[in-house]
């Protein structure tokens, strides 16, 4: 009985720590093509396969095209946000090469809590 209880506690703690990680604010600032971050800034191509650490990240294979909508700034400049088909998420800028720039003048705006939530289907997952 004690062993089962220990396993359940371990699973609970693991689940809690994973939840904290997937709602962590990655940066307080981001750069966008407009104040609402709705305009695509550029089109990039993946130079390597990438599998993100949680559901906030965009997974892709070498050669796939991604539309970039924002770039985290100040604290965490190595992550960009973009879409590939219907998938959307963060990815390291070092995993892609810029193919075409649409917006040269970037606007820096504050991030929102919703920028760092996982989107499953058509609803946000608050963990």
LUMBA-461045 format. One line per 2 residues: number of its first residue (from 0); for each residue y, x, z of C-alpha. Coordinates in steps of 0.5 Angstrom, whole numbers, plus 500, padded with zeros to 3 digits. Layout:
BEGIN
NUM	Y:X:Z; ...
This chain:
BEGIN
0	500:500:500; 505:506:502
2	503:509:495; 505:503:491
4	512:502:495; 513:509:494
6	512:508:486; 517:502:486
8	522:505:490; 522:511:485
10	522:506:479; 528:502:482
12	532:509:484; 531:511:476
14	533:505:474; 539:505:478
16	541:512:476; 540:510:468
18	544:504:469; 550:509:472
20	549:514:466; 550:508:461
22	556:505:463; 560:512:465
24	566:513:462; 566:518:457
26	574:519:456; 580:516:458
28	583:517:451; 581:516:444
30	584:517:437; 584:512:432
32	587:510:425; 591:504:428
34	592:501:435; 586:497:435
36	581:502:432; 579:497:427
38	581:501:421; 576:506:418
40	579:513:419; 574:517:415
42	567:517:412; 562:523:414
44	555:525:412; 550:527:417
46	548:534:417; 542:534:422
48	538:528:425; 541:525:432
50	538:521:437; 542:519:443
52	541:519:450; 542:512:451
54	544:505:447; 551:507:447
56	550:512:442; 549:512:434
58	542:515:432; 541:517:425
60	538:522:420; 540:528:416
62	544:525:409; 546:518:412
64	553:516:411; 557:514:417
66	564:511:418; 568:514:423
68	573:509:427; 575:513:433
70	575:520:436; 574:521:444
72	580:526:446; 583:530:451
74	577:530:456; 571:529:451
76	573:531:444; 566:533:441
78	564:525:441; 566:521:435
80	565:513:434; 562:510:428
82	558:505:424; 552:506:420
84	550:499:417; 550:494:423
86	549:500:428; 555:502:432
88	556:508:437; 558:515:439
90	555:521:436; 557:529:436
92	562:531:431; 558:537:430
94	552:533:427; 556:531:421
96	561:533:416; 567:530:413
98	566:527:406; 573:523:405
100	579:522:410; 582:515:410
102	587:516:415; 590:522:416
104	595:520:422; 591:519:428
106	594:514:434; 592:516:441
108	590:510:445; 587:509:452
110	580:507:452; 577:500:455
112	571:499:459; 568:495:454
114	568:502:449; 562:504:454
116	558:498:454; 551:498:450
118	551:492:445; 544:489:444
120	544:484:439; 550:479:439
122	552:480:447; 554:486:451
124	549:489:456; 553:490:463
126	548:494:467
